[in-house]
Amino acid sequence: MSGNDNGGSDVRPGAVSVDAISATRLTVALGNAYMGITCSYCGSGRVIRTGVCGTCQDCGNSEGCG
């Protein structure tokens, strides 16, 4: 017996896993990295800053370097 009252599980009810916390932090970080422009090649809004340019996370096209 594990000594807790949650059915023998070692995980607390309502506990958040380390993977879930890491995924949330990554989502927030990437959300702040998006440039707010649309890729001229594929139309995606997932263009992140890469130096002075931007790179589309969906197709790899470079944006805003000209």
Biotite code that builds the C-alpha atoms (Angstrom):
import biotite.structure as struc

atoms = struc.array([
    struc.Atom([0.000, 0.000, 0.000], chain_id="A", res_id=1, res_name="MET", atom_name="CA", element="C"),
    struc.Atom([1.347, 3.442, -0.896], chain_id="A", res_id=2, res_name="SER", atom_name="CA", element="C"),
    struc.Atom([-0.007, 5.344, 2.107], chain_id="A", res_id=3, res_name="GLY", atom_name="CA", element="C"),
    struc.Atom([-2.082, 7.814, 0.126], chain_id="A", res_id=4, res_name="ASN", atom_name="CA", element="C"),
    struc.Atom([-5.802, 7.937, -0.444], chain_id="A", res_id=5, res_name="ASP", atom_name="CA", element="C"),
    struc.Atom([-5.922, 8.267, -4.225], chain_id="A", res_id=6, res_name="ASN", atom_name="CA", element="C"),
    struc.Atom([-6.273, 4.597, -5.085], chain_id="A", res_id=7, res_name="GLY", atom_name="CA", element="C"),
    struc.Atom([-2.625, 3.669, -4.640], chain_id="A", res_id=8, res_name="GLY", atom_name="CA", element="C"),
    struc.Atom([-1.337, 5.982, -7.333], chain_id="A", res_id=9, res_name="SER", atom_name="CA", element="C"),
    struc.Atom([1.803, 7.997, -6.624], chain_id="A", res_id=10, res_name="ASP", atom_name="CA", element="C"),
    struc.Atom([0.454, 10.922, -8.706], chain_id="A", res_id=11, res_name="VAL", atom_name="CA", element="C"),
    struc.Atom([-1.592, 13.537, -6.880], chain_id="A", res_id=12, res_name="ARG", atom_name="CA", element="C"),
    struc.Atom([-5.090, 14.203, -8.220], chain_id="A", res_id=13, res_name="PRO", atom_name="CA", element="C"),
    struc.Atom([-4.977, 17.303, -10.397], chain_id="A", res_id=14, res_name="GLY", atom_name="CA", element="C"),
    struc.Atom([-1.175, 17.264, -10.650], chain_id="A", res_id=15, res_name="ALA", atom_name="CA", element="C"),
    struc.Atom([0.328, 18.566, -13.893], chain_id="A", res_id=16, res_name="VAL", atom_name="CA", element="C"),
    struc.Atom([3.087, 16.513, -15.497], chain_id="A", res_id=17, res_name="SER", atom_name="CA", element="C"),
    struc.Atom([6.503, 17.942, -16.310], chain_id="A", res_id=18, res_name="VAL", atom_name="CA", element="C"),
    struc.Atom([5.813, 17.251, -20.007], chain_id="A", res_id=19, res_name="ASP", atom_name="CA", element="C"),
    struc.Atom([2.618, 19.332, -19.873], chain_id="A", res_id=20, res_name="ALA", atom_name="CA", element="C"),
    struc.Atom([4.465, 22.220, -18.219], chain_id="A", res_id=21, res_name="ILE", atom_name="CA", element="C"),
    struc.Atom([7.250, 22.030, -20.827], chain_id="A", res_id=22, res_name="SER", atom_name="CA", element="C"),
    struc.Atom([4.724, 21.959, -23.668], chain_id="A", res_id=23, res_name="ALA", atom_name="CA", element="C"),
    struc.Atom([2.956, 25.014, -22.254], chain_id="A", res_id=24, res_name="THR", atom_name="CA", element="C"),
    struc.Atom([6.216, 26.927, -21.917], chain_id="A", res_id=25, res_name="ARG", atom_name="CA", element="C"),
    struc.Atom([7.201, 26.024, -25.487], chain_id="A", res_id=26, res_name="LEU", atom_name="CA", element="C"),
    struc.Atom([3.815, 27.146, -26.811], chain_id="A", res_id=27, res_name="THR", atom_name="CA", element="C"),
    struc.Atom([4.136, 30.490, -25.017], chain_id="A", res_id=28, res_name="VAL", atom_name="CA", element="C"),
    struc.Atom([7.705, 30.983, -26.258], chain_id="A", res_id=29, res_name="ALA", atom_name="CA", element="C"),
    struc.Atom([6.829, 30.199, -29.864], chain_id="A", res_id=30, res_name="LEU", atom_name="CA", element="C"),
    struc.Atom([3.677, 32.271, -29.671], chain_id="A", res_id=31, res_name="GLY", atom_name="CA", element="C"),
    struc.Atom([5.825, 35.266, -28.759], chain_id="A", res_id=32, res_name="ASN", atom_name="CA", element="C"),
    struc.Atom([8.290, 34.499, -31.563], chain_id="A", res_id=33, res_name="ALA", atom_name="CA", element="C"),
    struc.Atom([5.762, 34.776, -34.403], chain_id="A", res_id=34, res_name="TYR", atom_name="CA", element="C"),
    struc.Atom([6.251, 37.930, -36.447], chain_id="A", res_id=35, res_name="MET", atom_name="CA", element="C"),
    struc.Atom([2.578, 38.576, -37.152], chain_id="A", res_id=36, res_name="GLY", atom_name="CA", element="C"),
    struc.Atom([2.990, 38.314, -40.920], chain_id="A", res_id=37, res_name="ILE", atom_name="CA", element="C"),
    struc.Atom([1.608, 35.825, -43.418], chain_id="A", res_id=38, res_name="THR", atom_name="CA", element="C"),
    struc.Atom([3.897, 33.636, -45.517], chain_id="A", res_id=39, res_name="CYS", atom_name="CA", element="C"),
    struc.Atom([3.750, 34.782, -49.124], chain_id="A", res_id=40, res_name="SER", atom_name="CA", element="C"),
    struc.Atom([4.315, 31.215, -50.348], chain_id="A", res_id=41, res_name="TYR", atom_name="CA", element="C"),
    struc.Atom([1.872, 29.065, -48.355], chain_id="A", res_id=42, res_name="CYS", atom_name="CA", element="C"),
    struc.Atom([-0.273, 31.625, -46.492], chain_id="A", res_id=43, res_name="GLY", atom_name="CA", element="C"),
    struc.Atom([0.626, 30.363, -43.010], chain_id="A", res_id=44, res_name="SER", atom_name="CA", element="C"),
    struc.Atom([0.743, 32.795, -40.104], chain_id="A", res_id=45, res_name="GLY", atom_name="CA", element="C"),
    struc.Atom([3.461, 30.763, -38.380], chain_id="A", res_id=46, res_name="ARG", atom_name="CA", element="C"),
    struc.Atom([6.443, 32.890, -39.445], chain_id="A", res_id=47, res_name="VAL", atom_name="CA", element="C"),
    struc.Atom([9.097, 33.195, -36.728], chain_id="A", res_id=48, res_name="ILE", atom_name="CA", element="C"),
    struc.Atom([11.987, 35.627, -36.494], chain_id="A", res_id=49, res_name="ARG", atom_name="CA", element="C"),
    struc.Atom([15.319, 34.183, -37.599], chain_id="A", res_id=50, res_name="THR", atom_name="CA", element="C"),
    struc.Atom([17.820, 37.009, -37.369], chain_id="A", res_id=51, res_name="GLY", atom_name="CA", element="C"),
    struc.Atom([16.578, 39.974, -39.409], chain_id="A", res_id=52, res_name="VAL", atom_name="CA", element="C"),
    struc.Atom([14.397, 37.713, -41.554], chain_id="A", res_id=53, res_name="CYS", atom_name="CA", element="C"),
    struc.Atom([11.520, 35.414, -40.825], chain_id="A", res_id=54, res_name="GLY", atom_name="CA", element="C"),
    struc.Atom([11.127, 31.726, -41.644], chain_id="A", res_id=55, res_name="THR", atom_name="CA", element="C"),
    struc.Atom([7.780, 30.001, -42.184], chain_id="A", res_id=56, res_name="CYS", atom_name="CA", element="C"),
    struc.Atom([7.424, 27.036, -39.840], chain_id="A", res_id=57, res_name="GLN", atom_name="CA", element="C"),
    struc.Atom([5.156, 25.247, -42.322], chain_id="A", res_id=58, res_name="ASP", atom_name="CA", element="C"),
    struc.Atom([7.035, 25.505, -45.629], chain_id="A", res_id=59, res_name="CYS", atom_name="CA", element="C"),
    struc.Atom([10.474, 26.952, -44.766], chain_id="A", res_id=60, res_name="GLY", atom_name="CA", element="C"),
    struc.Atom([10.114, 30.038, -46.968], chain_id="A", res_id=61, res_name="ASN", atom_name="CA", element="C"),
    struc.Atom([12.091, 33.155, -45.925], chain_id="A", res_id=62, res_name="SER", atom_name="CA", element="C"),
    struc.Atom([10.121, 36.355, -45.386], chain_id="A", res_id=63, res_name="GLU", atom_name="CA", element="C"),
    struc.Atom([10.963, 40.000, -44.777], chain_id="A", res_id=64, res_name="GLY", atom_name="CA", element="C"),
    struc.Atom([14.601, 39.928, -45.814], chain_id="A", res_id=65, res_name="CYS", atom_name="CA", element="C"),
    struc.Atom([14.277, 42.307, -48.748], chain_id="A", res_id=66, res_name="GLY", atom_name="CA", element="C"),
])
